[in-house]
Amino acid sequence: MAAPSVQERALQALRLHYHELEGSLLYLDAGSAEAVATGIGLAALQDDLGAALVCDLSAAAPTDLPTAQLLSGSAPLRRVVLLLTTLLGEAESAVLAACEHCSAAAQFTVLCAVSEAAHHEEAPAAYPPACYAAVAATWQQRLNEQRLPAGLGPCSLVIRHLPLLLCPLTNSAFVLPAASAAARLPRAGQFAAGYSTSAAAAAENSDEDQPHLSAQAAQPAKGAAGRGSGRGSGSGSRGASGAPAAGLALLAHALVDAAATLGYRPEAFSLGPCSRLVCDAMSFVPAASGADLAPAALVLVDRLLDPVSPAQHADLLLQRMCDQFCSSAAAGSSGGGNRSSGFGGGSSTGGGSCAPPFAPLPGMVPMPSLDAAAEPGASMKASNDGFRGPLSLLPGSLRHPDDLQAERWLEFLLSRKGRDAPMFLRKWLREAARKENVPQVRSFKPGSISAAELRSLADSLRRQSPAAAYRHAPLLQLAEAAAAALEGPHAESWEAVQREQRQLLFACTESADAAASQLVDLCALLARSGGSGSSKGSSGGSGGGLAEGGSAPLLGLDDLVLLMLAAYCLLPDFLPWFAAGSGASGGPFSPQQEQQLEAALVEAGSDGGSDSGSGSGGGSQAQAAAEAELRGLQLEARDAVQALLGRMRELSAFRRSLLTAQQGQQLGRLAALGQDGAPRPTPLLRQLVECILRDEPLPDLHAGATSLSGLLRSGLGRLGVKAGPKPSDRPTVVLFVLGGVSLAELHEIQQAIDERAARVSSSGGGSGTSGPQGGGSAPPRIIVGGTALLHPRDL
């Protein structure tokens, strides 16, 4: 019998609060709304759990309760439930405002994803160990002080713990809600957890015999008072042991709760300094209450140990679709600043450098209106951002948690690369058209799938009848998203960057000089194009990018920076002198090559400024002032580029220092030569999964003492007894990446699992054999999680 999926487990966690949710007005904050929309579905809240109405907490209004009463059609509605994923102090104003709007209600229940213990460890000065009762009493008193003079009866308010709802990506993959405290607050200095190398000093100074030091480091700075405390403390001054850490204990509590939601008791392992701090903090998190949970290995990995794989523009249709709509949303949002909205829009005390880098999962997919295709020439009205009509048939996300068939489609598309995914999507559209007796009159060239063909099939199905359109709405949305990802500037830019990444991989196999020459040439091309708007076009997904002679767009400045980072991380895999250890303290490029890269990148980032003064016509004095200003900007740019290249050298050395060579194979080798002799990328997460499936030890992993057996094994290991625990000792392994995971990595992991199952099946061992010699128990189930879903340019 198959294990319950992430979505089923999240729904089970909500069912424990069925009595509070039934017949209530339900408010969701930003984090819980993302989790419900992507993993549970609004229909499940209302049909399965009995909520009368679901509303946005940030947009609470006096009409919410009367509307819920009208929809319920029963006795007067007196209960209001609020789902929070932030600290109580952050949500106070919004919660009280919503409760004041619902003056006719008498019972308010706050379900908070952050436990009392997590509140206390994050900000002990603001939250006592029993903070739920204290905060509930304060809020209830404030509400009654306003209700009683107005002639309203007193109300009751209680706060209970609801483990953080997860956002499923597949049946065995999830991320945290972007607006949740567990995703926003954990930091090491100015960087989000998983992106800091300075945390290595803190990890080295944390004595294994005194792991409480890491828990103390996770507490916020004095005076945080629980309101955005993680962000404020993250910007504190550096101490002698490295950058201050904040929110890591809070993340440890959230991971224990997430594992309990999935039905497991975690035994933590870590790879990376931030992960080790979280792993050590988990040693002091109390086990989840309830039934005895099965043990599972929780492997925590820092994102910086593999910064290349999330930046890869894979030939994966689903990744292109998600990136297309996330880029369109970022380009269309007002302000142009931080993509992920913190709760209430409060400013961070840490400044812009501490803005949360994570964005929510892809939201609304634009759909054509029912009558758009009936207009003359409507089929040719496709715009760059995917909108084809003024109205919308049924907006929704790429995930349809209420539709099992739509979920299977997404799972299947994630497993297919190249032209396979569009071909199967066309097949599903044709099958739906046959079921609805829709004639197909237009034919297309065989062997190729175009956006026009997908839109034609979807239009014919949509025009059949409104009932047919609604029956096949998830498939129509997939077709619309795929068509938008296969054409336009975003698709051309994606394919161009994909080609450059492939060529860079071949250049790295040749020599460092070949890789440097390719990067210098790309910088020169960017400089010749003027550079203006290239970064906007790349990050927004709808700009022109670069064009050579007015031809296809190339890459922007941000893509060029990611290519340089890839070169710094990939070159050591192919350079023999790096394998011998002589390059352990420096970068893969020589000083002369780095000087060339520095000059080329400064020129590429000058935004065509060298021509700005020649056409001003303001006289020699104005021209001299413009030239002086340009020289000053170029000096600033050179300083920034030198710091950037220094950071890349640091990341390259950071990876090599933590991923050591063992058993003739280096863990963390991001590229290798395939069977055909061509280089192929090998994400770190796939390597970890393959080692786990082969039941091989991972010497680079640090095992935390989160259980009695783990504590005993760690003690035996200190005494020299080779009894160290392995993740594969447990039937389930949860691989969690601090800093986020990409769809391309999920594809590689699923491919590794499928290849392993195929080898076992072909060897005649069946599903019950595994292990190094082909015998033993079945391989462990792999569940992948991350702080957020990453897109190529997010790094």
PyMOL commands that set and color helices and strands:
alter all, ss='L'
color gray80, all
select helices_A, chain A and resi 6-15+18-21+30-40+42-48+57-59+64-72+88-101+116-122+131-147+181-184+199-205+212-217+229-234+248-262+273-282+303-305+309-311+317-332+343-345+352-354+378-380+404-414+420-435+451-464+466-471+473-486+488-510+512-528+534-540+557-573+576-579+591-604+609-611+619-658+684-693+708-718+727-729+743-762+792-794
alter helices_A, ss='H'
color red, helices_A
select strands_A, chain A and resi 25-28+53-56+79-84+107-112+156-161+167-170+173-175+187-188+191-192+245-246+264-271+294-302+661-662+665-666+671-673+679-681+702-703+732-738+741-742+781-786+789-790
alter strands_A, ss='S'
color yellow, strands_A
deselect
rebuild
show_as cartoon
